[in-house]
């Protein structure tokens, strides 16, 4: 006999629970923000009912690689993410985080990917956490602490390695943030603001992860020719810290490295036999970041997305701008800086191999403040479901969902997310497997995905019929446990 009247029953669904198991037809009940019942609930009493029409009901997607740190507070409806079925974002990637940050001078690149100088008003994670919970964004938020952010706080300049005194100050700030619920430390060693840091500097910082059972994620020192050495450095740091390692947005960048995904994946697979190691990937063969002079090349197209001194050049190829200005590529890039760019520097075959690998999760790596964002900001997750799973049959739909839900939740210790089971948080998405697809393009990137029918966050219907409902229930998620446990 039913003891309570449920808040909502989703009925007539094809349930993928996030584990990779085959779909099961059934109903699901939500009560007090949790999954309260599963099975045949045709006669269950509820305040609301939602007919899933035989579509897929899955755990809400977890975007493990975002730069939404400030966006979740500034534009809390989070339409680019909630419209993809994303219910949790992990912020603080690539060494850049909104907290803890104290700015003395100008905002160092690439921290400007997150927002402008006045947006950085969170001197500690506790302040940031409080701001998230006060705002109540449409999605849940979990946070990494950025290595570059820590360097900014304690160093007079970033083109050198830190001193022992500076490392000690950074360690103390990281230790405090971990105690306040941070998931771990992220680095962006490819960027000029962190490239000069020694491996030893990062290893000493990462020692704090051991006592906290926290994770190390890294934008490798290079994703180009020396990627194997960069991977070895990442594994060395993780092993020294006894911390799991996530390689961010794994790729083989640069035309000279196309076809190396097999070698790279073999290196990761081998290392993962003795240490907890994984990676994330976005489903596109073009990347996007600030305009990096080290990546300027004529080997592939580079499109400028924004330029502070020359905003009129947004949307144009760097080669065309250089020709117009009668400059070589490097001098044109220097004239455009600070700027953002899309780099068409990957092989589609490599992207597919990396996406399909059993150690790979899905992350969007979207840049929400970019005026011409890479389409991954709006389309990454539906693109995996539609283009790669359904159309190319790169992997089964159940596996696609696992890479977006259970795998991500287990690796980051979000034990009540990323799964459909009684007692778990009611973060849920209903999508039509026959029509789900990304609509965002490089020319028109701000487009709602097709086939995402409804999204619940903590039991609250937040997105339905391609519209936000106006109801938000996201919150800050603190690290729940030792992340070495249950990592696979």
Secondary structure, 3 states (H helix, E strand, C coil): CCCCCEEEEEEEEEEECCCCCCCEEEEEEEECCEEEEEECCCCCCEEEEEECCCCEEEECEEECCCCCCCHHHHCCCCHHHHCCCEEEEEECHHHCCCCCCCCCCCCCCCHHHCCCHHHCCCCCHHHHHHHHHHHCCCCEEEEEEEHHHHHHHHCCCCCCCCCHHHHHHHHHHHHHHHHCCCCEEEEECCCHHHHCCCHHHHHHHHHHHHHHCCEEEEECCCCCCCHHHHHHHHHHHHHHHCCCEEECCCCCCCHHHCCCHHHHHHHHHHHCCCCCEEEEECCCCCEEEECCHHHCCCCCCEEEEEECCCHHHCCCEHHHHHHHHCCCHHHHHHHHCCEEEEECCCCHHHHHHHHHCCCEEECCCCCCCCCCCCCHHHHHHHHHHHHHHHHCCCCCHHHHHHHHCHHHHHHCCCCCCCCCCCCCECCEEEECCCCCECCCCCCCCCCCCECEEEEEECCEEEEECCEECCCCCCCECCCCCCCCCCCC
